[in-house]
Amino acid sequence: MITYDDFHKVEMHVGTIIAADDFPEARKPAFKLTIDFGEQIGIKRSSAQITVLYTKENLVGRQIIAVTNFPKKQIGKFFSEVLVLGSVDTEGVVTLLQPAGKVENGLRIS
């Protein structure tokens, strides 16, 4: 079990995807995402294995939820700065977590 204090250490924020690019160097099919988290956090990048349900075109403009306080993770020559959150089914297909309606970029999830 974790405590509320443990949970509170995980910083999850809403951001809007402003660019999605192919990531052919990744071991599993993935996109390189550029995400706007608003003034306080800024623009961050992430790698996401979400190519089954999403295209680059339908990702741009979509709001997502991500963990923003992990250290950078190097994936090949790319540095992933945030962890985009999603639910994963039994076949490994990811469905992105997102707000039910448009909200301000950078809002914290609690």
C-alpha positions in Angstrom: 0.0 0.0 0.0 1.1 3.6 -0.6 0.1 6.6 1.5 -1.6 9.8 0.2 1.8 11.5 0.7 3.4 8.9 -1.7 0.7 9.5 -4.3 1.1 13.2 -4.0 4.7 12.9 -5.0 3.6 11.9 -8.5 3.0 15.0 -10.5 0.4 14.4 -13.2 -0.6 17.3 -15.4 -2.8 18.0 -18.4 -1.1 18.9 -21.7 -2.0 19.3 -25.3 -0.2 17.4 -28.0 1.2 20.0 -30.5 3.2 17.6 -32.7 3.4 13.9 -33.3 6.2 12.3 -35.4 7.1 8.8 -36.4 9.8 7.1 -34.2 11.2 4.5 -36.5 14.2 3.9 -34.2 12.0 2.6 -31.4 12.0 -1.2 -30.8 8.2 -1.2 -30.7 6.0 1.1 -32.9 5.8 4.5 -31.3 5.4 8.2 -31.8 7.5 11.1 -30.6 5.1 13.5 -29.0 5.7 17.2 -28.3 3.3 18.4 -25.6 2.4 21.8 -24.3 1.9 21.8 -20.5 1.4 25.6 -20.2 3.5 28.4 -18.8 4.7 26.8 -15.6 5.9 23.5 -17.0 6.4 24.4 -20.7 6.9 22.2 -23.7 8.0 18.6 -23.1 8.6 15.6 -25.3 7.6 11.9 -24.9 7.8 8.6 -26.7 4.5 6.8 -26.7 3.6 3.3 -28.0 0.1 4.3 -29.1 0.2 3.6 -32.8 -2.7 1.0 -32.8 -5.5 3.4 -31.9 -4.0 6.7 -32.9 -2.6 8.4 -35.9 -0.2 11.4 -35.9 -3.0 13.5 -37.4 -5.6 12.6 -34.7 -3.2 13.2 -31.9 -2.4 16.8 -32.6 -4.7 19.0 -30.5 -5.6 16.2 -28.2 -5.3 16.8 -24.4 -3.6 14.0 -22.4 -2.5 13.4 -18.9 1.2 12.7 -18.1 3.5 12.2 -15.2 5.8 15.3 -15.4 8.3 14.7 -12.6 10.2 11.6 -13.7 13.8 12.0 -14.8 14.5 12.0 -18.5 14.7 8.6 -20.1 16.9 8.1 -23.1 15.4 6.0 -25.9 18.1 5.7 -28.6 19.0 9.3 -29.5 15.7 10.6 -28.1 15.1 11.9 -24.6 11.6 11.3 -23.2 10.8 13.9 -20.6 7.3 12.9 -19.4 5.3 9.7 -19.2 2.0 9.8 -21.1 -0.7 7.8 -19.2 -3.1 5.3 -20.7 -5.0 2.2 -20.0 -3.5 -1.0 -21.4 -5.7 -3.9 -22.5 -4.8 -7.6 -22.4 -3.3 -7.3 -25.9 -1.1 -4.4 -25.0 -3.2 -1.8 -26.8 -3.0 1.6 -25.1 -6.0 4.0 -24.7 -4.9 7.5 -23.7 -6.1 9.1 -20.5 -7.6 12.5 -21.1 -9.9 15.0 -19.5 -13.6 14.7 -20.3 -13.6 18.2 -21.7 -11.1 21.0 -22.6 -9.2 22.3 -19.6 -6.2 24.6 -19.1 -2.8 23.1 -20.0 -0.7 22.4 -16.9 -3.6 21.7 -14.5 -2.5 19.1 -11.9 -4.4 15.8 -11.5 -5.1 15.0 -7.9 
